[in-house]
Amino acid sequence: MPEIILGLAALLAGIYFLIRRLHGSVRTVKQFGEETQELQHTAGSLGFMLFGSHLARVSDPRLAATILMLQLVRSGSHVTAAEKTQIMELMDTPLGISNVETIFTRAWGYTDARRAFSPVADELVPMLRRRLGSDEAEQLVEMLLSVANAYGEASELQLAGIARLRRRLGASEPQRAW
């Protein structure tokens, strides 16, 4: 009987030791994470500087136009059926995309409901300025206005984002009154 009590006491002491040891390890890991927070942020910034964002690697202006149309209507709200239909029609004509569903899905992956339109557009502007002529830039602006007005009137935020993109691309005012 004393051996059983002694064995049970040893088992409980071992469990207590393991729990204390694990608790100390968890506390050390948390402390290490807090102490290296700035270093982790610096490493993330360095990765962004070296490799850029995923949007900076977009080289097809038709994909970029689709991304912009989607982000314009996706920022802070759901994409309506009218907006999706308008985007897909514009992808077909005038963009001339043959595999509309595939490119739409690919463009959707580049957008985020929590991001505003202008930061996304800013990342795509350098490529668009290199690849689009002035007529094509104007056509892009008109497509964006068309999508913004697909489900009611365009919001002030959408119009401001489009106007900012227009200035950055060097496009003139569209001929139509929206």
N, C-alpha and C positions, 0 to 999 in steps of 0.2 A: 504494500500500500504506500509506504513512503517513497518508493521509486516512481510510482505513478504521479504522485503529487510533485515530486522533484522534476520529472519529465514535463509535466504540464506547466510548471513554473518556467522551465527553460524554454518551452515552446512560446509562451506568452512574452517572455523577455525578448526572444528572437523576433517575434512579430512587431513588438514595440520598437525595437531597434530598426527594423526595415522601414516601418512607417516614418520614423523620425528622419531616417536617411533619405527616403523619397521626398519628404516634405522639404528638406534642406536643398535637394537637387532642383526641385521645381522652383523654389525661391531664387536659387542661383541663376537658373535659366531666364527667369523673368527679369532679374536685375541686369543680366548680360544684354537682353533684348532692349531694355530701356537705355542702357549706357551706349549701345551701338546704333541707336535710332538715327542720329545725325549721319553716321557713316553709311547706313543703309540708304538714306535719302540721297547722299552724294553719289553712291554707286548707281542708283536709279537715274539720276540726272546725267551722269556720265554715259550710261547706256543710251539715253535719249539723244545726247549730243553726238555719239558715235554712229548710231544706227537710225536715228530719226523715228518719227511715229509711223504707224502702219499707213497712215494717209499720205505721208511724204513719199512712199514707194509706189503710189498710183501713177501710172504713166499713160493710161488711156483716157483721153479727154471725154469720151462717151461714158465711161464708167464714172469719171469725176462728175459729169453733169447729172448722172443718175443719183450719185451719192448726195449731191447738193439738193436735188429736188426732194429726195427722201428726208434729208435732215431738216429742210425748211418746214415741212409739215409735221415731222416727228417730234420736234423740240417741244417737250412739255405736254404733248397730247398724243392720242392715238391717230393712226392714219385711217382716214375714212375710205369707204369704197369709191367715192367720187374722186378722191385724191389719187388713190392707187390706179384707178382706170385712166385718169389723165396722165399720170407718170408713164404708164405702160404704152399709151398711145403715142406719147412724145418719144419714147424709146424706139418705137417702130418707125415713126415718121415725125420728125426730120432726122433723128439720130441714126436711123438705118441699122439698128441692132437686130440681128436675125434670131438670136436665142434670148429673147426678152426675159423669160422666167429665170434662166440661169444668171444673167447679169443682174436682174432685180434682186435675187437672193444674195448674190455676192455683194452688191451695193448695200443691202440691208445690214450685212455684217460689219460694215464700216461706220454705220450710224449708231447713235446712242440717244435714247429719249431724254437723258439728263443733260445733254450738251446743247449749247446754243448754236445757232446756225453760223454766226460770224467766225468763231474760232475754227470750225471745220473748214469753212471757205478760205480762211487765211492760210491754212496748211496746203490747200490745193491751188492757190493763186499763182505761185511761181511756175508750176507746170502748165497751167492754163495760159499764162502770159506767153510762154515759149511756144505752145502748140496751137493757139487759136489766133486767127486773124481778127480784125476789128468787126467784120460782119458776123463772124461766128460768135464773138463775145456778146454782141448785141442780141443775137439769136438765143444764146444761153440765158441772158437776162429776161428776154420775153418768155422763154419756157418757164423760168422760175416764177414770173408774175402769173402766168397761166395756171400753174400748179397752186400757187398761193390763193388764187381766186376760185379754185375748183369746188370748194365747199364753203360757199358764202364769200363775203368780202375778206380780203387779206387783212391781217392784223397790222397794227402800227409797227410791231416788232419785226414782222416779216418784211414789211416795206423798207424799214430802216436797214435790215440786213442785206436786202437786195440792192439798195442804193449804195451801201458801203462796198459791196462786191463790184458793182458797176464802176465806181470810182477807181477801185484798185485794178480792175482790168482795163480801164481806159475806154470803156464802151460809152457811146452817146445815149441820150434819152431815147426810149422806144417811141415809135411813131403812133402807136395805138394808145387810147385812153382806157385805162383799166378801171 
